[in-house]
Amino acid sequence: MASDKQLRDWVSDKLMSIQGFSTSVLVHYVIGLAKDSSSAGDLVGKLVEYGFSSSAETSSFAADIYAKVPRKGRGVSNYQKQEREAAKLVKKQSTYKLLADEDDDEVDNHTASSASASSKSRKHFRRKAQDQDDGKDDDETTAHVSERSVRRRTEEVDDEDGDDTLDEEQEILRDQQERAQLEKNMRERDAVHTRKLMERQLSKEEQEELTRRSQALDKNDTSDLRNFSRQAYLQKRRDKKIDEIRDEILDHEYIFQDVKLTPAEENDFRYKKKIYDLVKEHVESADDVAEYKMPEAYDMGEGVNQEKRFSVAMQRYKILRAKIK
C-alpha cells in the first residue's frame, strides 16, 4: 500500500486528468468514498452521482483507487459469533443417540455415562462461554484500537489541511505587504520628482522664451518661432563676443603691463577697450529699461552720489547747450 501523501498526490494527478481541477478537499472526499465503498462498481456509482462522467477512464480510476486505498477488514459481530457457536453445539448434540437396553446395568451405565456426558457438556458450555467472553473483550479492545487509529489519521489530515491553510494565509499576507511597500516607494519617488520640479525656478529669459513659444503655438505660426529662436541665438552670440573682448583686454593688460607698445598697438588696444565699454553700457541700459527699479532716496541717509542724482539733468543741459551752439 502506498503512503498517505503518495496516495493523495496520485489521486490529485488523476483528478486533474479526469476533471481538469483538483483541491485538497476533493482529494480527501474521493479517498473517503473509496474507503466506504464495498466494491469498485459501488465506487463508480458514487463518483458518477458526484459529477464524474460515466466513462472507461472513470471506471479505471475507481478500480485503481479502490485497490490502493487501505481498509480494515470487516470483523464478525458478537451476535453472529454466538449464533455460529450455538449452531455448532446443536449439530454436535444431534450426533448423540440414546440406546435403549433391557438390562438395568446397561441402563445404570448409560445413566452414569449420561451424567458424565452432561458434566462434560456443562464444562464445554462453560469453556465456550468463557471463550465468548474473551472474544468479546478482544473485539472491544480491537474496536478501541481502531477508533484511536482513525482519530489519529483524522488529526493528521486536519493538521495537513491546517498547515496548507496557514501557508496560504502567510503567502497572501506577504503579497499584501510587498504590494504596500511597492506603492509606498512609488509615491515617495513621485514626490521627490515633483519636489525637484517645483524647487527649480526659471530665469527671466526662460520665462519670456516660454511665453513667446506658447503664444506662437497658440497662433500656429512657425515664423514667430523662427524669429524668437534667432533672437535667442543672437543674444547668446552677443554675450559670447562680449566675454571674448573682455578676456582679450584682461590678457593684454596682464601680459603687456610692463612692455612699451607701439602707437598702433596702443590705438588698437584703446579701440577695443572703447568698444567693450560702449557695448557693455548699451547692454546694461537695455537691462535697465526692461526692468523697473525703485527710485533712490537721495535726501535720506548719508553717502549720496550727487553726480548720479543730477546726471539726467546734466545730460539734458548738455543736449540743449549743443543745440543752441
matplotlib code that plots the C-alpha trace (Angstrom):
import matplotlib.pyplot as plt

x = [0.0, 1.2, 1.7, -1.0, 1.0, 1.8, -1.9, -3.1, -0.6, -1.7, -5.4, -4.8, -3.0, -5.8, -8.5, -6.6, -6.5, -10.2, -12.0, -9.5, -9.1, -8.1, -8.4, -7.3, -11.0, -11.9, -8.9, -9.9, -13.6, -12.8, -10.5, -13.3, -15.7, -13.2, -12.9, -16.6, -17.4, -17.9, -16.6, -15.1, -18.5, -20.1, -17.4, -18.0, -21.7, -20.8, -18.4, -21.0, -23.5, -21.0, -20.5, -17.9, -18.5, -19.6, -16.6, -14.0, -11.5, -13.7, -14.1, -10.3, -9.7, -12.3, -10.7, -7.2, -8.1, -10.2, -7.1, -4.8, -6.9, -6.2, -9.3, -9.7, -11.4, -14.9, -14.9, -17.8, -20.1, -20.6, -24.1, -23.0, -20.3, -22.8, -25.2, -22.4, -21.3, -24.9, -25.4, -22.2, -23.3, -26.8, -25.1, -22.8, -25.6, -27.6, -24.9, -25.5, -28.3, -29.6, -29.6, -32.5, -31.3, -33.4, -30.6, -30.6, -26.9, -26.7, -29.3, -27.3, -24.2, -26.0, -27.3, -23.8, -22.4, -25.1, -24.3, -20.6, -21.6, -23.8, -21.0, -18.6, -21.3, -21.6, -17.8, -17.9, -20.6, -18.6, -15.5, -17.4, -18.9, -15.5, -14.1, -17.0, -16.4, -12.7, -13.6, -15.9, -13.2, -10.8, -13.4, -13.8, -10.1, -9.8, -12.6, -10.8, -7.5, -9.3, -11.1, -7.8, -6.1, -9.0, -8.8, -5.1, -5.4, -8.1, -6.0, -3.1, -5.3, -6.6, -3.1, -2.1, -5.1, -4.3, -0.7, -1.8, -4.3, -1.6, 0.8, -1.8, -2.6, 1.1, 1.6, -1.4, -0.1, 3.3, 1.9, -0.1, 3.0, 5.1, 2.3, 2.0, 5.8, 5.9, 3.1, 4.9, 8.2, 6.4, 4.7, 8.0, 9.7, 6.9, 7.0, 10.8, 10.5, 7.6, 9.5, 12.6, 10.4, 8.7, 12.0, 13.6, 13.0, 13.0, 15.1, 13.5, 14.8, 13.5, 10.1, 10.0, 11.0, 8.3, 5.7, 6.7, 6.7, 3.3, 1.9, 3.3, 1.9, -1.5, -1.4, 0.1, 2.7, 6.1, 7.6, 7.4, 9.1, 11.9, 12.3, 12.3, 14.9, 17.0, 16.8, 17.8, 20.7, 21.8, 21.6, 23.8, 26.3, 26.4, 27.1, 29.8, 31.5, 31.4, 33.1, 35.7, 36.6, 36.7, 39.1, 41.2, 41.5, 42.4, 45.0, 46.6, 46.8, 48.3, 50.8, 51.9, 51.7, 55.5, 56.1, 56.2, 53.8, 53.9, 51.5, 49.5, 49.2, 48.2, 45.5, 44.2, 44.0, 42.2, 39.8, 38.9, 38.5, 36.2, 34.1, 33.8, 32.7, 30.1, 28.7, 28.6, 26.9, 24.3, 23.5, 23.2, 21.0, 18.8, 18.5, 17.6, 14.8, 13.4, 13.2, 11.6, 13.8, 12.8, 14.0, 16.7, 16.1, 18.8, 17.5, 17.8, 20.8, 24.5, 26.8, 24.5, 26.1, 25.3, 26.6, 24.3, 21.5, 21.8, 23.1, 19.9, 19.6, 23.2, 22.7, 19.6, 21.5, 24.4, 22.0, 20.2, 23.5, 24.7, 21.6, 22.0, 25.5]
y = [0.0, 3.5, 6.1, 8.7, 11.5, 9.4, 8.4, 12.0, 13.1, 10.2, 11.0, 14.7, 13.9, 11.6, 14.3, 16.9, 14.4, 13.5, 16.6, 19.3, 20.5, 19.3, 20.5, 19.0, 18.8, 16.9, 14.5, 13.7, 13.3, 10.8, 8.8, 8.7, 7.4, 4.7, 3.6, 3.5, 1.6, -2.1, -2.6, -0.8, -0.8, 0.8, 3.5, 4.2, 4.8, 7.2, 9.1, 9.4, 10.7, 13.3, 14.5, 12.3, 11.2, 7.6, 6.6, 3.9, 6.4, 6.9, 3.1, 2.5, 5.3, 3.8, 0.3, 1.7, 3.8, 1.0, -1.2, 1.4, 2.7, 0.8, -0.5, -2.6, -6.0, -6.2, -8.3, -10.6, -9.2, -10.8, -11.8, -13.6, -15.4, -16.6, -17.8, -19.7, -21.3, -22.3, -23.9, -25.9, -27.1, -28.2, -30.0, -31.8, -32.8, -34.2, -36.8, -38.3, -41.0, -42.8, -46.6, -48.5, -51.6, -54.0, -54.7, -52.4, -52.5, -51.1, -48.5, -47.6, -47.5, -45.4, -43.1, -42.8, -42.1, -39.6, -37.9, -37.8, -36.6, -33.9, -32.8, -32.7, -30.8, -28.3, -27.9, -27.5, -24.8, -23.0, -23.1, -21.9, -19.1, -18.1, -18.2, -16.0, -13.5, -13.4, -12.9, -10.1, -8.4, -8.9, -7.3, -4.3, -3.9, -4.1, -1.5, 0.9, 0.5, 1.0, 4.1, 5.6, 4.9, 6.5, 9.5, 9.8, 9.6, 12.3, 14.5, 14.1, 15.0, 18.0, 19.1, 18.8, 20.9, 23.4, 23.7, 24.2, 26.9, 28.6, 28.6, 30.2, 32.9, 33.7, 33.9, 36.3, 38.4, 38.6, 39.6, 42.4, 43.7, 43.7, 45.5, 48.1, 48.6, 49.0, 51.6, 53.5, 53.5, 54.8, 57.6, 58.6, 58.6, 60.7, 63.1, 63.6, 64.3, 66.7, 68.5, 68.9, 70.3, 72.7, 73.8, 74.8, 78.4, 79.6, 82.6, 85.7, 84.9, 81.3, 82.6, 85.1, 82.3, 80.0, 82.8, 83.6, 79.9, 79.4, 82.4, 81.2, 77.7, 79.2, 81.1, 78.1, 80.4, 78.9, 82.2, 83.7, 80.7, 81.2, 84.8, 84.0, 81.3, 83.7, 86.4, 83.9, 82.8, 86.4, 87.3, 84.3, 85.2, 88.8, 87.7, 85.3, 88.1, 90.5, 87.9, 87.3, 91.0, 91.3, 88.3, 89.8, 93.1, 91.4, 89.3, 92.3, 94.3, 91.3, 90.4, 93.9, 95.8, 96.4, 96.5, 99.6, 99.3, 101.0, 103.7, 101.4, 98.7, 101.3, 102.7, 99.2, 98.4, 101.7, 101.0, 97.5, 98.9, 101.7, 99.2, 97.0, 99.9, 101.0, 97.6, 96.9, 100.3, 99.5, 96.1, 97.5, 100.3, 97.8, 95.8, 98.9, 99.7, 96.2, 96.2, 98.5, 99.9, 101.6, 105.2, 106.0, 108.3, 111.0, 113.2, 110.4, 108.9, 109.6, 108.8, 110.1, 110.2, 113.7, 113.1, 110.2, 112.3, 115.1, 113.0, 113.2, 117.0, 117.5, 115.3, 117.3, 120.6, 119.4, 118.5, 121.9, 123.7, 121.8, 122.7, 126.4, 126.5]
z = [0.0, -0.8, 1.9, 2.6, 0.9, -2.2, -2.4, -2.2, -4.8, -7.1, -6.6, -7.2, -10.5, -11.6, -10.8, -12.8, -15.7, -15.5, -14.1, -15.1, -11.5, -8.0, -4.5, -1.1, -0.1, -3.2, -2.8, 0.8, -0.3, -3.1, -0.8, 1.8, -0.9, -1.8, 1.8, 2.3, -0.9, -0.9, -4.4, -7.4, -9.0, -6.0, -6.1, -9.8, -9.0, -6.2, -8.4, -11.2, -8.7, -7.6, -11.2, -12.8, -16.4, -16.8, -18.9, -19.1, -17.6, -14.5, -14.1, -14.4, -11.8, -9.5, -9.8, -9.2, -6.2, -4.7, -4.9, -3.5, -0.6, 2.7, 4.5, 7.6, 7.3, 8.5, 11.7, 12.7, 15.3, 18.7, 17.9, 14.7, 16.7, 19.3, 16.6, 14.9, 18.2, 19.1, 15.7, 16.1, 19.5, 18.2, 15.4, 17.7, 20.1, 17.3, 16.7, 20.1, 20.3, 23.4, 23.2, 24.9, 26.9, 28.8, 31.3, 34.4, 34.4, 31.0, 32.0, 35.0, 32.9, 30.4, 33.2, 34.6, 31.1, 30.5, 33.8, 32.9, 29.4, 30.9, 33.2, 30.3, 28.3, 31.2, 31.2, 27.5, 27.8, 30.5, 28.4, 25.4, 27.4, 28.7, 25.2, 24.0, 26.9, 25.9, 22.3, 23.3, 25.3, 22.3, 20.0, 22.3, 22.5, 18.7, 18.4, 20.7, 18.9, 15.5, 16.9, 18.1, 14.7, 12.9, 15.2, 14.7, 10.9, 11.1, 13.2, 10.8, 7.8, 9.8, 10.6, 7.0, 5.9, 8.7, 7.5, 3.9, 5.0, 7.2, 4.3, 2.0, 4.6, 5.1, 1.3, 1.0, 3.9, 2.3, -1.1, 0.6, 2.4, -0.8, -2.7, 0.1, 0.1, -3.7, -3.6, -0.9, -2.9, -6.0, -4.0, -2.5, -5.9, -7.4, -4.5, -4.9, -8.7, -8.1, -5.4, -7.7, -10.4, -8.0, -6.4, -9.7, -10.6, -14.2, -15.1, -16.6, -20.1, -19.9, -18.8, -21.7, -24.1, -22.8, -23.1, -26.7, -27.7, -26.1, -27.9, -31.2, -30.7, -29.9, -33.2, -35.0, -36.5, -37.1, -38.4, -35.0, -33.6, -36.0, -35.1, -31.4, -31.9, -33.9, -31.3, -28.6, -30.7, -31.4, -27.7, -26.8, -29.5, -28.3, -24.8, -26.0, -28.1, -25.1, -22.9, -25.6, -25.8, -22.1, -21.8, -24.6, -22.7, -19.4, -21.1, -22.8, -19.6, -17.8, -20.4, -21.6, -18.4, -18.2, -22.0, -24.1, -27.1, -30.4, -31.2, -33.5, -30.8, -28.2, -30.6, -31.3, -27.5, -26.8, -29.6, -28.3, -24.8, -26.0, -28.0, -24.9, -22.7, -25.2, -25.7, -22.0, -21.4, -24.1, -22.6, -19.1, -20.3, -22.2, -19.0, -17.0, -19.5, -19.4, -15.6, -13.1, -10.3, -7.2, -7.2, -4.8, -1.8, -2.3, 0.5, 3.2, 4.7, 4.1, 1.2, -1.5, -5.0, -6.2, -9.7, -10.2, -8.7, -11.3, -14.2, -16.1, -15.7, -16.7, -19.8, -20.9, -20.2, -22.4, -25.2, -25.1, -25.0, -28.0, -29.9, -29.0, -30.4]

ax = plt.figure().add_subplot(projection="3d")
ax.plot(x, y, z, "-o")
ax.set_aspect("equal")
plt.show()
